[in-house]
């Protein structure tokens, strides 16, 4: 179920990019916080949680083998955790665009060969 919601959100997110509407790093951090709440079994925003999953999935799918090389056995959940931990470790970069932060986080974990 999470996967389908994530895909739907990725479609919505990337369709808005054509209108020059971008998520900021702060937006991504807010979505990450909701994802962490969901994983901990706390009350959370389903929309923000799904958007986080979908955003990470969309950037990962669009940029794999361009900016980074994700091993085939890595799950979407693992990617979400990798990006989130990177965000937590780099608060000084939250002013950058969300897509650039996701790319940086994943490329740090899985550099392009």
Secondary structure, 3 states (H helix, E strand, C coil): CHHHHHHHHHHHHHHHHCCCCCCEHHHHHHHHHHHHHHHCCCCCCHHHHHHHHHHHHHHHHHHECCCECCCCCCCHHHHHHHHHHHHHHCHHHCCCEHHHHHHHHHHHHCECC
